[in-house]
Amino acid sequence: MADIDLSSVGKDFAGTPALQDITTRFHDGEFIALLGPSGCGKTTLLRLLAGFEMPDRGRIAIGGCDVADAGRGAMVPPEDRNIGFVFQSYALWPHMSVRRNVSYPLEIRRLSRDAIATRTEAALQATGLGDYADRMPSDLSGGQRQRVALARCLVSDPQAVLLDEPLANLDVALRASMQAVFTDFHRRTGATMVYVTHDQSEAMAMADRIAVMDRGRIRQLDTPQNLYERPASRFVAEFVGRGTVVPVQAHDGAGRARILGAEVAVNAAPQSRFVDHVCLRPENLAISETGDLRAKVARVTYLGGKYLLETVLDCGTRLVTETRARFDPGAQLGLTINAPWAFAED
């Protein structure tokens, strides 16, 4: 298994930067999710790691060995990187059985017949495909085909596994069950995994750390909990989870701030005396008759056991909160702000 190191990596397409100055490390055995809007550069970064593209600037090392160095014009081809790649489209050979699809990478490497049979059977069993080994891809469901792609990746014993939105083609229920498959796969193999997705719930559920990307840069690389509770910028605060970013009107540098006309306690990074925005998540807002803010319910969404309320203040600011009690649109509420996260806009 291997660390993945990126040093000042950049990539342009037709003169337009797709990646800009990416410098970071994905640690050995980590499950990393690349999360961001369309066009932010996450798939480009994955393709650079795989060796499908050459960086225009910077250096990439996997397991301590340089696999791409733009300064020297050196690049290790994909087949020599010992990296598994799971595509969104599965990329299975339709004329081969499940067993042959899984074993084919070993056949290409000219391993012995016994070694191929042993490793193929182990990969099939690890992904729950033992009973489907002799079926053709056309006879499988979407989730089963995805398991074949995983087994084919696992059989090569890769030092890192790259996954490009592998659940995007599955229905909601199947995606939820496949998340457990990927998590088990990671735990069992211990491989470093880099997973591209635009689905926040997938990233939050599976990743050890998430790299939130925007316009070719990593805006924050952190644990799911820290990204949600302690975003480092307005972009991350607005992109991850529900909530509203509002300006701080005044801050005393000691944990008290004036927000939307109310004096409230705020949380901030240690020794952070200058903050100018807060992120108000649903849990930072409590419904109270004596609340600091007066709001009108604009929309009600049932979430199963609770309701999501979109409210509007007199000043026009929209805030989102959750409650187990039902309120109708147009209802007037009092809201109290409880310890939101404060940060300095980047």
Secondary structure, DSSP 8 states (H G I E B T S, - for coil): ---EEEEEEEEEETTEEEEEEEEEEE-TT-EEEEE-STTSSHHHHHHHHHTSS--SEEEEEETTEEEEETTTTEE--GGGS-EEEE-TT----TTS-HHHHHHHHHHHTT--HHHHHHHHHHHHHHTT-GGGTTS-GGGS-HHHHHHHHHHHHHTT--SEEEEESTTTTS-HHHHHHHHHHHHHHHHHH--EEEEEES-HHHHHHH-SEEEEEETTEEEEEE-HHHHHHS-SSHHHHHHSSS-EEEE-SEE-SSSEEEETTEEEE-B--TT-----EEEE-GGGEEE-TT-SEEEEEEEEEE-SSSEEEEEEETTS-EEEEEESS---TT-EEEEEE---EEE---
